[in-house]
Amino acid sequence: QVQLVESGGGLVQAGGSLRLSCAASGSIFRFNTMGWYRQAPGEQRELVADITSGGSTSYADSVKGRFSISRDNAKSTVYLQMNSLKPGDTAIYYCVYTATYAGGTYWGQGTQVTVSS
């Protein structure tokens, strides 16, 4: 079992910044991918960004150049730095952990990000 605890969401004006954090605990495997999905009201959950334990990253086209994902493997923590936020970024952001070889995907409880115009 893996537990994920997210923090850093909130309300910000358009053009502002927020930093999300997600700390994983429990049965953490060395090789894994951690990332962030988001879900806006009435929309499907979508991948925002993810990062492997080796440091490879991927981003949704809509956030490239504005968001940056990073991780601290020693702390089993992933971060999402969100800059130049837009109202369209408003959503619940979920942290996700996937063990690369052992299998298993775990989700955080979600943190609300609201961007006002």
C-alpha positions as CSV (number, residue, x, y, z in Angstrom):
1,Q,0.0,0.0,0.0
2,V,1.1,3.5,-0.8
3,Q,-0.3,6.6,0.8
4,L,-0.2,10.0,-0.9
5,V,-0.6,13.3,0.8
6,E,-1.0,16.4,-1.3
7,S,-0.7,20.1,-0.4
8,G,-0.4,23.5,-1.9
9,G,-3.7,24.1,-3.7
10,G,-5.7,27.2,-3.3
11,L,-7.1,30.3,-4.9
12,V,-4.9,32.5,-7.1
13,Q,-5.5,35.2,-9.7
14,A,-4.8,34.6,-13.4
15,G,-1.1,35.0,-14.1
16,G,-0.1,33.9,-10.6
17,S,1.7,30.8,-9.4
18,L,1.2,27.9,-7.1
19,R,3.3,24.9,-6.1
20,L,1.8,21.6,-5.3
21,S,3.5,18.9,-3.3
22,C,2.8,15.2,-2.9
23,A,4.5,13.0,-0.4
24,A,4.4,9.3,-0.7
25,S,4.7,6.8,2.1
26,G,4.3,3.1,2.6
27,S,5.6,0.4,0.3
28,I,7.6,2.6,-2.1
29,F,9.5,0.8,-4.9
30,R,12.7,2.2,-6.2
31,F,11.4,2.3,-9.8
32,N,8.2,4.3,-10.1
33,T,6.5,7.2,-11.8
34,M,4.8,10.0,-9.9
35,G,2.7,12.7,-11.4
36,W,-0.3,14.9,-11.4
37,Y,-3.7,14.6,-13.1
38,R,-6.5,17.1,-13.0
39,Q,-10.3,17.1,-13.3
40,A,-12.4,20.1,-14.0
41,P,-16.2,20.0,-13.4
42,G,-17.9,18.0,-16.1
43,E,-14.6,17.0,-17.7
44,Q,-12.6,13.8,-17.8
45,R,-9.5,13.4,-15.6
46,E,-6.4,14.3,-17.7
47,L,-2.7,13.9,-17.2
48,V,-0.9,17.2,-16.4
49,A,2.6,16.0,-16.0
50,D,4.6,13.0,-14.7
51,I,8.2,12.1,-13.8
52,T,9.9,8.8,-13.5
53,S,12.3,7.9,-10.7
54,G,15.1,8.4,-13.3
55,G,13.9,11.9,-13.9
56,S,12.2,11.6,-17.3
57,T,9.3,14.0,-17.6
58,S,6.2,14.4,-19.8
59,Y,3.7,17.2,-19.9
60,A,0.3,17.9,-21.4
61,D,0.5,20.3,-24.3
62,S,-1.7,22.8,-22.5
63,V,0.8,23.3,-19.7
64,K,4.1,23.1,-21.5
65,G,6.3,26.1,-20.7
66,R,4.2,27.1,-17.7
67,F,4.3,24.1,-15.4
68,S,7.4,22.2,-14.2
69,I,7.4,18.9,-12.4
70,S,10.3,17.7,-10.1
71,R,10.9,15.2,-7.4
72,D,13.0,14.4,-4.4
73,N,13.5,10.6,-4.4
74,A,15.0,10.7,-0.9
75,K,11.7,12.2,0.4
76,S,9.5,10.3,-2.0
77,T,8.0,13.6,-2.9
78,V,6.9,15.1,-6.2
79,Y,6.3,18.8,-6.9
80,L,4.4,20.7,-9.5
81,Q,5.4,24.3,-10.0
82,M,2.6,26.1,-11.8
83,N,3.3,29.5,-13.3
84,S,1.2,31.8,-15.5
85,L,-1.9,30.2,-14.3
86,K,-5.1,30.6,-16.3
87,P,-8.8,30.2,-15.4
88,G,-8.7,27.1,-17.6
89,D,-6.3,25.5,-15.1
90,T,-9.0,25.4,-12.5
91,A,-9.6,21.8,-11.4
92,I,-9.0,19.3,-8.7
93,Y,-5.4,18.1,-9.0
94,Y,-4.7,14.5,-8.0
95,C,-1.3,13.1,-7.3
96,V,-0.6,9.6,-8.7
97,Y,2.0,7.0,-8.0
98,T,2.7,3.9,-10.2
99,A,5.2,1.2,-9.4
100,T,7.0,0.6,-12.7
101,Y,7.6,-3.1,-12.4
102,A,5.7,-4.3,-9.4
103,G,2.5,-2.8,-10.7
104,G,-0.1,-0.9,-8.7
105,T,-1.4,2.7,-9.1
106,Y,-2.4,4.8,-6.1
107,W,-4.1,8.2,-6.0
108,G,-4.1,11.1,-3.6
109,Q,-7.3,12.6,-2.3
110,G,-7.0,15.7,-4.6
111,T,-6.4,19.3,-4.0
112,Q,-8.4,22.2,-5.4
113,V,-6.8,24.8,-7.6
114,T,-8.9,27.8,-8.5
115,V,-7.7,30.5,-10.8
116,S,-9.8,33.7,-10.9
117,S,-9.9,36.0,-13.9
